[in-house]
Amino acid sequence: MLDKVMEAAGIKVFGVADYEETLPGTGFKQREMFDGIQSVIVCLIPWDTGMNEGRNMARYAVGRNYHEVAAEHLSIATEILKRAFPEDTFKFFVDSSPIAEVRAAVLAGLGVRGKNNLLISKEYGTRCAIGEIITTRKFAKSKKSVGTCFDCGKCIKVCPNGALTEKGYEKEKCVAYINQMKKELTPEDEALIKKVGFICGCDCCTDCCPMNRHADGTGLKEFKESAKPVYTPGMDLSDRSYGWKPANVERNYKIITED
């Protein structure tokens, strides 16, 4: 049943986790939860648009806002499930989710957690968004993935600010976190942004990952057809994932282009 639903929604890779095993969740959108949740249907939305040489943004931001694209596909799947099982409740989330998404995806057999805290899937590497549908209906849970991180340590070596170590991931040191901060940047922060050269995000740890070597161009057509790999001032940001922070984008652009 789920295979046909996901095929109709254009979702090729998905799995099921028992809701109880995903707990505790995050603090996001807890008010949107409901009683009696049994299963979490975890879905992968691939966004990679290819090499895009000369881009000045992270790969995830080249195409349309992945939140919107993922929501379009998940909403189709959710509506089909509601019609098929009217006695049950279904609701989808993307990114800002009450579910700990990477952990749920691992439990659903979709991949493993990398040292950079991202999901690494067999099909898309790290180059995908995670969405999920929570439901009161009990679906058979998926088998755990047999894949693994190669533990090569390349991501740790190339991280420009030491956000990745053998002890774990320190978000506050990540350039992708720093170039989205609204507060005033330090000279050290600005130097890091200029070093990476992106108006948003950072691909250092994912571009070197050997588990991404097959992932170029695996994104959905919505991302490929809307690809804009180079930001320039005045560009329409209404359909971009970084469009909600235009002041940051302009600030970062000035930093990476100044002599």
Buried (B, 14 or more C-beta within 10 A) or exposed (E): EBEEBBEEBBBBBBBBBBBEEBEEBBEBBEEEBEEEBBBBBBBBBBBBBBEBEEBBBBBBBBBBBBBEBBBBBBEBBBBBBBEEBEEBBBBBBBBEBBBBBBBBBBBBBBBBBBBBBBBBBBBBBBBBBBBBBBBBBEBEBBEBBEBEBEEEEBBBEBBBBEBBEEEEBBEEBBBBBBBBEEEEBEEEBBBBBBBBBBBBBBBBBBBBBEBBEEBBBBBBEBBBEBBBBEBEEEBEBEEBBBBEBEEBBBBBBEBBEEE
